[in-house]
Amino acid sequence: MSYVRREDVVGKKAITPEGNSFGEVKDIAFSLDGTVGLVISAPSGPDVIIPIKQASAIGEFVLLSSAEPIATAQPVQPRSTPPAAIPTSCPSCGNPLKPNAKFCGKCGHRLT
């Protein structure tokens, strides 16, 4: 059994059995039942997922034995970073701060 790493396929052009360009491999996806697929950006529409079993050869290109997608890839929502904690007291002198203060009203310490 030979394994394929993500680096081996991402960025390569996917070619149909007829020799036409199908799109570019953007990522690898897997389902909870263990099915692995290639996320391919298709120039004619949304990204699609092709089962890895349909890749008959991987070299300079990814040669597909069939270009029938199993799913349309859903866009991944970027993770939001939590907002930075706003201090309620001055880190320099401990004086209570007003909301959205940029400087401490007592010692002048810069807060942003």
KOLTOR-736077 format. One record per atom (N, C-alpha, C): atom name; residue number from 1; y, z, x. Coordinates in pm, 1 decimal. Atoms other than C-alpha are relative to their C-alpha. Layout:
N
@atom: CA | n: NUM | north: Y | up: Z | east: X
...
***
This chain:
112
@atom: N | n: 1 | north: -116.4 | up: 0.0 | east: 85.1
@atom: CA | n: 1 | north: 0.0 | up: 0.0 | east: 0.0
@atom: C | n: 1 | north: 123.5 | up: 0.0 | east: 90.3
@atom: N | n: 2 | north: -122.8 | up: -0.8 | east: -78.3
@atom: CA | n: 2 | north: 340.0 | up: -86.9 | east: 138.4
@atom: C | n: 2 | north: 114.8 | up: 43.9 | east: -89.8
@atom: N | n: 3 | north: -113.6 | up: -52.4 | east: 73.7
@atom: CA | n: 3 | north: 658.9 | up: 85.1 | east: 34.4
@atom: C | n: 3 | north: 125.1 | up: -79.1 | east: 33.5
@atom: N | n: 4 | north: -128.5 | up: 67.7 | east: -18.1
@atom: CA | n: 4 | north: 1003.5 | up: -64.1 | east: -8.0
@atom: C | n: 4 | north: 107.5 | up: 105.6 | east: -10.9
@atom: N | n: 5 | north: -112.6 | up: -93.3 | east: 3.6
@atom: CA | n: 5 | north: 1310.9 | up: 138.2 | east: 75.0
@atom: C | n: 5 | north: 118.3 | up: -64.5 | east: -70.9
@atom: N | n: 6 | north: -120.3 | up: 47.5 | east: 68.1
@atom: CA | n: 6 | north: 1635.7 | up: 109.0 | east: -114.3
@atom: C | n: 6 | north: 79.3 | up: -93.0 | east: 91.3
@atom: N | n: 7 | north: -75.5 | up: 80.6 | east: -96.6
@atom: CA | n: 7 | north: 1802.3 | up: -27.4 | east: 201.1
@atom: C | n: 7 | north: -58.8 | up: -140.0 | east: 17.9
@atom: N | n: 8 | north: 67.6 | up: 129.1 | east: -16.5
@atom: CA | n: 8 | north: 1546.1 | up: -310.9 | east: 204.1
@atom: C | n: 8 | north: 38.7 | up: -101.8 | east: -106.8
@atom: N | n: 9 | north: -27.8 | up: 92.3 | east: 110.2
@atom: CA | n: 9 | north: 1667.6 | up: -458.2 | east: -125.9
@atom: C | n: 9 | north: 146.0 | up: -4.6 | east: -44.6
@atom: N | n: 10 | north: -138.6 | up: -4.6 | east: 48.9
@atom: CA | n: 10 | north: 2023.0 | up: -347.0 | east: -208.2
@atom: C | n: 10 | north: 86.8 | up: -96.6 | east: 79.8
@atom: N | n: 11 | north: -89.0 | up: 97.6 | east: -61.8
@atom: CA | n: 11 | north: 2274.4 | up: -622.4 | east: -138.3
@atom: C | n: 11 | north: -61.7 | up: -138.0 | east: 17.3
@atom: N | n: 12 | north: 65.4 | up: 131.1 | east: -14.9
@atom: CA | n: 12 | north: 2017.7 | up: -903.7 | east: -132.7
@atom: C | n: 12 | north: 8.5 | up: -78.5 | east: -129.7
@atom: N | n: 13 | north: -2.0 | up: 87.7 | east: 116.6
@atom: CA | n: 13 | north: 2029.9 | up: -1200.9 | east: -365.3
@atom: C | n: 13 | north: -139.7 | up: -6.8 | east: -60.1
@atom: N | n: 14 | north: 125.3 | up: 16.1 | east: 72.8
@atom: CA | n: 14 | north: 1759.8 | up: -1218.3 | east: -630.2
@atom: C | n: 14 | north: -11.0 | up: -146.1 | east: -41.2
@atom: N | n: 15 | north: 22.8 | up: 142.4 | east: 25.0
@atom: CA | n: 15 | north: 1611.8 | up: -1568.0 | east: -664.4
@atom: C | n: 15 | north: -111.7 | up: -15.5 | east: -103.8
@atom: N | n: 16 | north: 101.2 | up: 26.5 | east: 102.4
@atom: CA | n: 16 | north: 1419.5 | up: -1699.6 | east: -966.9
@atom: C | n: 16 | north: -113.2 | up: -83.3 | east: 60.3
@atom: N | n: 17 | north: 111.0 | up: 82.3 | east: -51.1
@atom: CA | n: 17 | north: 1081.2 | up: -1874.1 | east: -924.1
@atom: C | n: 17 | north: 39.2 | up: -146.6 | east: 20.5
@atom: N | n: 18 | north: -45.5 | up: 138.4 | east: -13.4
@atom: CA | n: 18 | north: 1266.8 | up: -2205.3 | east: -963.5
@atom: C | n: 18 | north: 93.7 | up: -18.8 | east: 118.4
@atom: N | n: 19 | north: -89.1 | up: 9.1 | east: -115.2
@atom: CA | n: 19 | north: 1487.3 | up: -2123.5 | east: -664.0
@atom: C | n: 19 | north: 146.9 | up: 18.0 | east: -32.5
@atom: N | n: 20 | north: -139.1 | up: -22.7 | east: 40.1
@atom: CA | n: 20 | north: 1802.8 | up: -2044.4 | east: -859.1
@atom: C | n: 20 | north: 39.9 | up: 145.5 | east: 24.8
@atom: N | n: 21 | north: -50.0 | up: -135.6 | east: -18.9
@atom: CA | n: 21 | north: 2020.2 | up: -1742.7 | east: -792.1
@atom: C | n: 21 | north: 4.3 | up: 70.5 | east: -134.5
@atom: N | n: 22 | north: -0.8 | up: -78.9 | east: 122.8
@atom: CA | n: 22 | north: 1968.0 | up: -1473.1 | east: -1055.8
@atom: C | n: 22 | north: 110.6 | up: 103.9 | east: 4.5
@atom: N | n: 23 | north: -103.4 | up: -101.6 | east: -16.5
@atom: CA | n: 23 | north: 2216.2 | up: -1219.6 | east: -915.2
@atom: C | n: 23 | north: -21.2 | up: 73.3 | east: 131.1
@atom: N | n: 24 | north: 11.1 | up: -79.9 | east: -121.7
@atom: CA | n: 24 | north: 2249.6 | up: -953.1 | east: -647.4
@atom: C | n: 24 | north: -53.1 | up: 137.8 | east: -35.0
@atom: N | n: 25 | north: 56.7 | up: -132.5 | east: 23.0
@atom: CA | n: 25 | north: 2047.2 | up: -632.6 | east: -624.5
@atom: C | n: 25 | north: 105.4 | up: 105.0 | east: 33.8
@atom: N | n: 26 | north: -100.8 | up: -103.7 | east: -19.4
@atom: CA | n: 26 | north: 2285.4 | up: -339.6 | east: -670.5
@atom: C | n: 26 | north: -61.9 | up: 135.5 | east: 30.0
@atom: N | n: 27 | north: 60.2 | up: -132.6 | east: -14.9
@atom: CA | n: 27 | north: 2044.7 | up: -46.3 | east: -682.2
@atom: C | n: 27 | north: -145.0 | up: -4.8 | east: -46.0
@atom: N | n: 28 | north: 135.6 | up: -16.6 | east: 51.6
@atom: CA | n: 28 | north: 1699.9 | up: 79.1 | east: -769.7
@atom: C | n: 28 | north: 8.1 | up: 104.6 | east: -110.3
@atom: N | n: 29 | north: 3.1 | up: -94.6 | east: 111.3
@atom: CA | n: 29 | north: 1630.8 | up: 255.5 | east: -1100.0
@atom: C | n: 29 | north: -145.3 | up: 34.0 | east: -30.1
@atom: N | n: 30 | north: 135.3 | up: -35.0 | east: 41.4
@atom: CA | n: 30 | north: 1328.6 | up: 438.4 | east: -1232.8
@atom: C | n: 30 | north: 4.8 | up: 72.3 | east: -132.8
@atom: N | n: 31 | north: 9.6 | up: -67.4 | east: 128.3
@atom: CA | n: 31 | north: 1214.2 | up: 564.3 | east: -1568.7
@atom: C | n: 31 | north: -84.7 | up: 125.4 | east: 17.2
@atom: N | n: 32 | north: 75.7 | up: -123.9 | east: -7.7
@atom: CA | n: 32 | north: 1054.0 | up: 897.2 | east: -1644.0
@atom: C | n: 32 | north: -150.6 | up: -23.0 | east: 1.1
@atom: N | n: 33 | north: 143.8 | up: 28.0 | east: -5.4
@atom: CA | n: 33 | north: 714.9 | up: 727.9 | east: -1681.9
@atom: C | n: 33 | north: -42.6 | up: -58.9 | east: 134.6
@atom: N | n: 34 | north: 34.1 | up: 45.5 | east: -134.9
@atom: CA | n: 34 | north: 732.3 | up: 611.8 | east: -1318.1
@atom: C | n: 34 | north: 23.5 | up: -147.6 | east: 25.4
@atom: N | n: 35 | north: -29.2 | up: 141.1 | east: -20.5
@atom: CA | n: 35 | north: 833.3 | up: 248.7 | east: -1371.1
@atom: C | n: 35 | north: 124.5 | up: -12.5 | east: 87.3
@atom: N | n: 36 | north: -112.4 | up: 21.9 | east: -90.4
@atom: CA | n: 36 | north: 1061.4 | up: 131.1 | east: -1089.4
@atom: C | n: 36 | north: 54.5 | up: -138.8 | east: -25.4
@atom: N | n: 37 | north: -62.1 | up: 129.4 | east: 23.3
@atom: CA | n: 37 | north: 1309.7 | up: -149.6 | east: -1133.9
@atom: C | n: 37 | north: 116.0 | up: -24.6 | east: 94.4
@atom: N | n: 38 | north: -114.8 | up: 41.4 | east: -79.6
@atom: CA | n: 38 | north: 1579.2 | up: -340.9 | east: -951.7
@atom: C | n: 38 | north: 118.5 | up: -19.5 | east: -93.8
@atom: N | n: 39 | north: -122.6 | up: 20.3 | east: 77.5
@atom: CA | n: 39 | north: 1931.3 | up: -315.7 | east: -1093.1
@atom: C | n: 39 | north: 68.7 | up: -121.5 | east: 61.4
@atom: N | n: 40 | north: -54.7 | up: 126.1 | east: -50.0
@atom: CA | n: 40 | north: 2066.2 | up: -669.0 | east: -1060.3
@atom: C | n: 40 | north: 126.3 | up: -34.5 | east: -76.6
@atom: N | n: 41 | north: -123.0 | up: 44.6 | east: 63.9
@atom: CA | n: 41 | north: 2421.6 | up: -779.3 | east: -1125.6
@atom: C | n: 41 | north: -15.3 | up: -147.7 | east: -28.8
@atom: N | n: 42 | north: 17.0 | up: 138.4 | east: 42.6
@atom: CA | n: 42 | north: 2376.9 | up: -1095.6 | east: -1322.7
@atom: C | n: 42 | north: 137.4 | up: -61.0 | east: -21.2
@atom: N | n: 43 | north: -132.6 | up: 60.2 | east: 15.1
@atom: CA | n: 43 | north: 2674.2 | up: -1334.0 | east: -1302.0
@atom: C | n: 43 | north: 32.9 | up: -38.5 | east: -143.8
@atom: N | n: 44 | north: -23.6 | up: 45.1 | east: 136.7
@atom: CA | n: 44 | north: 2629.7 | up: -1432.5 | east: -1666.0
@atom: C | n: 44 | north: 16.7 | up: 113.3 | east: -100.3
@atom: N | n: 45 | north: -13.8 | up: -108.9 | east: 95.7
@atom: CA | n: 45 | north: 2663.2 | up: -1085.5 | east: -1816.3
@atom: C | n: 45 | north: -13.5 | up: 134.7 | east: 66.5
@atom: N | n: 46 | north: 11.3 | up: -135.6 | east: -54.0
@atom: CA | n: 46 | north: 2594.8 | up: -716.1 | east: -1775.0
@atom: C | n: 46 | north: -115.8 | up: 12.1 | east: 99.1
@atom: N | n: 47 | north: 109.6 | up: -26.4 | east: -91.8
@atom: CA | n: 47 | north: 2370.1 | up: -569.4 | east: -1506.3
@atom: C | n: 47 | north: -130.0 | up: 14.1 | east: -78.8
@atom: N | n: 48 | north: 131.4 | up: -11.2 | east: 63.4
@atom: CA | n: 48 | north: 1998.9 | up: -588.8 | east: -1588.0
@atom: C | n: 48 | north: -95.3 | up: 69.8 | east: 96.0
@atom: N | n: 49 | north: 104.0 | up: -62.7 | east: -80.7
@atom: CA | n: 49 | north: 1691.9 | up: -403.3 | east: -1468.0
@atom: C | n: 49 | north: -125.5 | up: -85.1 | east: -10.5
@atom: N | n: 50 | north: 121.7 | up: 79.5 | east: -9.6
@atom: CA | n: 50 | north: 1395.5 | up: -611.8 | east: -1353.3
@atom: C | n: 50 | north: -107.7 | up: 90.0 | east: 61.1
@atom: N | n: 51 | north: 104.6 | up: -82.3 | east: -60.5
@atom: CA | n: 51 | north: 1063.3 | up: -430.5 | east: -1290.4
@atom: C | n: 51 | north: -29.6 | up: -44.8 | east: 143.0
@atom: N | n: 52 | north: 27.4 | up: 32.0 | east: -140.0
@atom: CA | n: 52 | north: 985.8 | up: -411.6 | east: -919.1
@atom: C | n: 52 | north: -128.7 | up: -81.9 | east: 12.2
@atom: N | n: 53 | north: 124.0 | up: 78.4 | east: -1.3
@atom: CA | n: 53 | north: 642.4 | up: -560.4 | east: -1002.7
@atom: C | n: 53 | north: 28.7 | up: -148.9 | east: -11.6
@atom: N | n: 54 | north: -36.0 | up: 140.0 | east: 13.9
@atom: CA | n: 54 | north: 825.4 | up: -886.0 | east: -1077.8
@atom: C | n: 54 | north: 62.1 | up: -56.7 | east: 127.3
@atom: N | n: 55 | north: -46.9 | up: 49.5 | east: -129.6
@atom: CA | n: 55 | north: 945.0 | up: -911.8 | east: -717.3
@atom: C | n: 55 | north: -124.5 | up: -42.8 | east: 77.4
@atom: N | n: 56 | north: 120.2 | up: 48.3 | east: -67.4
@atom: CA | n: 56 | north: 683.3 | up: -1132.7 | east: -555.3
@atom: C | n: 56 | north: 13.4 | up: 0.2 | east: 151.3
@atom: N | n: 57 | north: -22.1 | up: -5.8 | east: -144.8
@atom: CA | n: 57 | north: 842.0 | up: -1126.0 | east: -207.5
@atom: C | n: 57 | north: 138.1 | up: 58.2 | east: 26.5
@atom: N | n: 58 | north: -127.9 | up: -56.6 | east: -41.6
@atom: CA | n: 58 | north: 1116.7 | up: -933.3 | east: -31.6
@atom: C | n: 58 | north: 17.7 | up: -32.4 | east: 147.1
@atom: N | n: 59 | north: -31.2 | up: 39.0 | east: -136.8
@atom: CA | n: 59 | north: 1268.7 | up: -1080.8 | east: 280.9
@atom: C | n: 59 | north: 150.6 | up: -12.4 | east: 10.4
@atom: N | n: 60 | north: -143.9 | up: 25.2 | east: -2.5
@atom: CA | n: 60 | north: 1608.8 | up: -1236.4 | east: 332.7
@atom: C | n: 60 | north: 55.5 | up: 1.8 | east: -142.7
@atom: N | n: 61 | north: -31.5 | up: -1.8 | east: 142.2
@atom: CA | n: 61 | north: 1610.7 | up: -1268.9 | east: -48.1
@atom: C | n: 61 | north: -108.2 | up: 79.2 | east: -70.8
@atom: N | n: 62 | north: 103.3 | up: -58.7 | east: 85.2
@atom: CA | n: 62 | north: 1423.9 | up: -1098.8 | east: -331.7
@atom: C | n: 62 | north: -46.3 | up: -111.4 | east: -92.5
@atom: N | n: 63 | north: 55.1 | up: 107.5 | east: 81.8
@atom: CA | n: 63 | north: 1197.3 | up: -1361.6 | east: -488.1
@atom: C | n: 63 | north: -65.7 | up: 60.8 | east: -123.2
@atom: N | n: 64 | north: 52.4 | up: -51.9 | east: 125.2
@atom: CA | n: 64 | north: 1129.4 | up: -1287.1 | east: -853.2
@atom: C | n: 64 | north: -110.7 | up: -90.1 | east: -51.2
@atom: N | n: 65 | north: 106.4 | up: 80.3 | east: 60.3
@atom: CA | n: 65 | north: 802.9 | up: -1398.0 | east: -1014.1
@atom: C | n: 65 | north: 35.2 | up: -32.6 | east: -144.6
@atom: N | n: 66 | north: -49.7 | up: 22.0 | east: 134.9
@atom: CA | n: 66 | north: 977.6 | up: -1374.4 | east: -1351.1
@atom: C | n: 66 | north: 136.1 | up: 66.5 | east: -6.7
@atom: N | n: 67 | north: -135.3 | up: -55.9 | east: 9.5
@atom: CA | n: 67 | north: 1338.9 | up: -1308.5 | east: -1441.6
@atom: C | n: 67 | north: 23.6 | up: 60.0 | east: -138.0
@atom: N | n: 68 | north: -13.7 | up: -63.1 | east: 130.8
@atom: CA | n: 68 | north: 1272.4 | up: -1127.6 | east: -1769.6
@atom: C | n: 68 | north: 38.3 | up: 146.2 | east: 19.0
@atom: N | n: 69 | north: -41.0 | up: -139.7 | east: -16.3
@atom: CA | n: 69 | north: 1472.6 | up: -804.6 | east: -1773.0
@atom: C | n: 69 | north: -73.5 | up: 91.1 | east: -96.5
@atom: N | n: 70 | north: 57.9 | up: -98.5 | east: 91.4
@atom: CA | n: 70 | north: 1322.6 | up: -489.0 | east: -1919.2
@atom: C | n: 70 | north: 109.7 | up: 78.8 | east: -70.5
@atom: N | n: 71 | north: -110.5 | up: -74.6 | east: 61.0
@atom: CA | n: 71 | north: 1662.2 | up: -338.3 | east: -1995.2
@atom: C | n: 71 | north: 131.9 | up: -48.6 | east: 56.0
@atom: N | n: 72 | north: -134.9 | up: 22.1 | east: -51.2
@atom: CA | n: 72 | north: 2032.6 | up: -380.1 | east: -1961.4
@atom: C | n: 72 | north: 43.7 | up: 130.5 | east: 63.1
@atom: N | n: 73 | north: -39.2 | up: -121.6 | east: -71.3
@atom: CA | n: 73 | north: 2159.3 | up: -135.1 | east: -1704.2
@atom: C | n: 73 | north: 124.3 | up: 60.0 | east: -63.0
@atom: N | n: 74 | north: -114.5 | up: -71.1 | east: 54.9
@atom: CA | n: 74 | north: 2395.4 | up: 124.6 | east: -1837.9
@atom: C | n: 74 | north: 92.1 | up: 39.4 | east: 114.3
@atom: N | n: 75 | north: -90.0 | up: -41.1 | east: -107.3
@atom: CA | n: 75 | north: 2709.2 | up: 190.2 | east: -1632.8
@atom: C | n: 75 | north: -10.9 | up: 150.0 | east: 24.9
@atom: N | n: 76 | north: 7.7 | up: -140.3 | east: -37.8
@atom: CA | n: 76 | north: 2697.5 | up: 517.3 | east: -1446.6
@atom: C | n: 76 | north: 140.1 | up: 59.4 | east: -5.9
@atom: N | n: 77 | north: -128.5 | up: -67.0 | east: 9.6
@atom: CA | n: 77 | north: 2977.2 | up: 755.0 | east: -1530.4
@atom: C | n: 77 | north: 23.7 | up: 79.1 | east: 128.1
@atom: N | n: 78 | north: -25.4 | up: -76.9 | east: -120.7
@atom: CA | n: 78 | north: 3142.8 | up: 894.9 | east: -1218.3
@atom: C | n: 78 | north: 6.5 | up: 148.9 | east: -31.6
@atom: N | n: 79 | north: -6.4 | up: -144.9 | east: 17.6
@atom: CA | n: 79 | north: 3107.6 | up: 1266.5 | east: -1173.4
@atom: C | n: 79 | north: 144.9 | up: 44.7 | east: 14.6
@atom: N | n: 80 | north: -137.0 | up: -49.6 | east: -9.4
@atom: CA | n: 80 | north: 3430.4 | up: 1444.2 | east: -1241.9
@atom: C | n: 80 | north: 0.5 | up: 124.6 | east: 87.4
@atom: N | n: 81 | north: -13.1 | up: -118.3 | east: -83.9
@atom: CA | n: 81 | north: 3546.3 | up: 1697.8 | east: -990.5
@atom: C | n: 81 | north: 75.6 | up: 105.6 | east: -78.3
@atom: N | n: 82 | north: -70.0 | up: -104.2 | east: 74.4
@atom: CA | n: 82 | north: 3646.7 | up: 2031.6 | east: -1133.5
@atom: C | n: 82 | north: 141.4 | up: 17.1 | east: 53.3
@atom: N | n: 83 | north: -138.1 | up: -17.8 | east: -47.0
@atom: CA | n: 83 | north: 4018.9 | up: 2099.3 | east: -1120.1
@atom: C | n: 83 | north: 5.9 | up: 116.0 | east: 99.0
@atom: N | n: 84 | north: -17.9 | up: -105.8 | east: -98.7
@atom: CA | n: 84 | north: 4134.9 | up: 2309.7 | east: -829.0
@atom: C | n: 84 | north: 48.0 | up: 126.6 | east: -70.0
@atom: N | n: 85 | north: -39.3 | up: -127.9 | east: 59.6
@atom: CA | n: 85 | north: 4171.8 | up: 2675.6 | east: -911.2
@atom: C | n: 85 | north: 148.2 | up: 25.0 | east: 25.2
@atom: N | n: 86 | north: -142.7 | up: -29.2 | east: -11.2
@atom: CA | n: 86 | north: 4531.3 | up: 2768.5 | east: -979.3
@atom: C | n: 86 | north: 13.5 | up: 150.2 | east: 24.9
@atom: N | n: 87 | north: -11.6 | up: -143.8 | east: -27.6
@atom: CA | n: 87 | north: 4616.8 | up: 3099.8 | east: -813.8
@atom: C | n: 87 | north: 92.5 | up: 67.8 | east: -99.7
@atom: N | n: 88 | north: -84.9 | up: -77.1 | east: 90.9
@atom: CA | n: 88 | north: 4760.4 | up: 3368.9 | east: -1038.0
@atom: C | n: 88 | north: 88.1 | up: 98.2 | east: 76.7
@atom: N | n: 89 | north: -85.0 | up: -85.0 | east: -83.6
@atom: CA | n: 89 | north: 4901.1 | up: 3569.0 | east: -749.0
@atom: C | n: 89 | north: 17.0 | up: -68.5 | east: 135.3
@atom: N | n: 90 | north: -30.8 | up: 62.4 | east: -128.5
@atom: CA | n: 90 | north: 5057.6 | up: 3468.9 | east: -417.0
@atom: C | n: 90 | north: -104.0 | up: 40.8 | east: 104.7
@atom: N | n: 91 | north: 97.9 | up: -34.5 | east: -102.5
@atom: CA | n: 91 | north: 4796.9 | up: 3446.1 | east: -138.8
@atom: C | n: 91 | north: 64.0 | up: 69.0 | east: 120.7
@atom: N | n: 92 | north: -69.4 | up: -60.4 | east: -113.6
@atom: CA | n: 92 | north: 5060.8 | up: 3566.7 | east: 107.6
@atom: C | n: 92 | north: 41.7 | up: 144.5 | east: -27.4
@atom: N | n: 93 | north: -53.0 | up: -134.8 | east: 26.3
@atom: CA | n: 93 | north: 5219.8 | up: 3869.1 | east: -62.6
@atom: C | n: 93 | north: -62.7 | up: 67.8 | east: -120.9
@atom: N | n: 94 | north: 66.2 | up: -59.3 | east: 116.4
@atom: CA | n: 94 | north: 5014.0 | up: 3923.4 | east: -381.0
@atom: C | n: 94 | north: 86.2 | up: 6.2 | east: -123.9
@atom: N | n: 95 | north: -90.1 | up: -1.1 | east: 114.0
@atom: CA | n: 95 | north: 5312.0 | up: 3880.2 | east: -613.1
@atom: C | n: 95 | north: -56.1 | up: -86.2 | east: -112.8
@atom: N | n: 96 | north: 45.8 | up: 84.6 | east: 111.1
@atom: CA | n: 96 | north: 5216.7 | up: 3754.7 | east: -964.4
@atom: C | n: 96 | north: 83.2 | up: -128.8 | east: -4.9
@atom: N | n: 97 | north: -66.1 | up: 131.1 | east: 2.6
@atom: CA | n: 97 | north: 5296.6 | up: 3384.2 | east: -1001.9
@atom: C | n: 97 | north: 20.1 | up: -48.5 | east: -142.2
@atom: N | n: 98 | north: -21.5 | up: 67.4 | east: 127.4
@atom: CA | n: 98 | north: 5443.3 | up: 3189.5 | east: -1291.7
@atom: C | n: 98 | north: -93.3 | up: -121.3 | east: -5.2
@atom: N | n: 99 | north: 84.9 | up: 119.0 | east: 10.8
@atom: CA | n: 99 | north: 5223.1 | up: 2908.0 | east: -1428.4
@atom: C | n: 99 | north: 69.4 | up: -122.2 | east: 61.5
@atom: N | n: 100 | north: -46.8 | up: 123.5 | east: -63.7
@atom: CA | n: 100 | north: 5262.2 | up: 2580.6 | east: -1231.8
@atom: C | n: 100 | north: 104.9 | up: 22.4 | east: 108.1
@atom: N | n: 101 | north: -96.7 | up: -27.9 | east: -107.3
@atom: CA | n: 101 | north: 5471.4 | up: 2751.9 | east: -962.5
@atom: C | n: 101 | north: -40.7 | up: -74.1 | east: 126.7
@atom: N | n: 102 | north: 25.4 | up: 69.9 | east: -126.0
@atom: CA | n: 102 | north: 5504.1 | up: 2558.0 | east: -636.9
@atom: C | n: 102 | north: 29.7 | up: 89.3 | east: 119.3
@atom: N | n: 103 | north: -35.7 | up: -97.0 | east: -103.7
@atom: CA | n: 103 | north: 5649.4 | up: 2847.7 | east: -436.8
@atom: C | n: 103 | north: -4.7 | up: 138.4 | east: -60.7
@atom: N | n: 104 | north: -2.7 | up: -139.5 | east: 44.3
@atom: CA | n: 104 | north: 5619.5 | up: 3223.5 | east: -460.0
@atom: C | n: 104 | north: 146.3 | up: 41.1 | east: -20.6
@atom: N | n: 105 | north: -135.6 | up: -43.4 | east: 29.7
@atom: CA | n: 105 | north: 5930.9 | up: 3372.1 | east: -623.8
@atom: C | n: 105 | north: 44.4 | up: 118.1 | east: 83.5
@atom: N | n: 106 | north: -35.9 | up: -116.9 | east: -79.8
@atom: CA | n: 106 | north: 5916.5 | up: 3676.7 | east: -396.4
@atom: C | n: 106 | north: 12.8 | up: -33.9 | east: 148.4
@atom: N | n: 107 | north: -2.9 | up: 25.1 | east: -146.0
@atom: CA | n: 107 | north: 5827.3 | up: 3555.8 | east: -43.4
@atom: C | n: 107 | north: 27.5 | up: -145.2 | east: 34.7
@atom: N | n: 108 | north: -27.9 | up: 141.1 | east: -27.8
@atom: CA | n: 108 | north: 5879.3 | up: 3178.9 | east: -78.5
@atom: C | n: 108 | north: -119.8 | up: -79.2 | east: 52.7
@atom: N | n: 109 | north: 119.7 | up: 68.3 | east: -50.0
@atom: CA | n: 109 | north: 5521.5 | up: 3092.6 | east: 26.2
@atom: C | n: 109 | north: -27.8 | up: -125.6 | east: -82.7
@atom: N | n: 110 | north: 28.3 | up: 126.0 | east: 68.8
@atom: CA | n: 110 | north: 5441.4 | up: 2727.2 | east: -56.6
@atom: C | n: 110 | north: -142.0 | up: 4.5 | east: -55.6
@atom: N | n: 111 | north: 129.4 | up: -9.8 | east: 66.7
@atom: CA | n: 111 | north: 5152.1 | up: 2705.3 | east: -306.5
@atom: C | n: 111 | north: -72.4 | up: -133.5 | east: -11.1
@atom: N | n: 112 | north: 66.0 | up: 130.7 | east: 13.1
@atom: CA | n: 112 | north: 5081.3 | up: 2330.2 | east: -313.5
@atom: C | n: 112 | north: -8.9 | up: -71.1 | east: 132.3
***
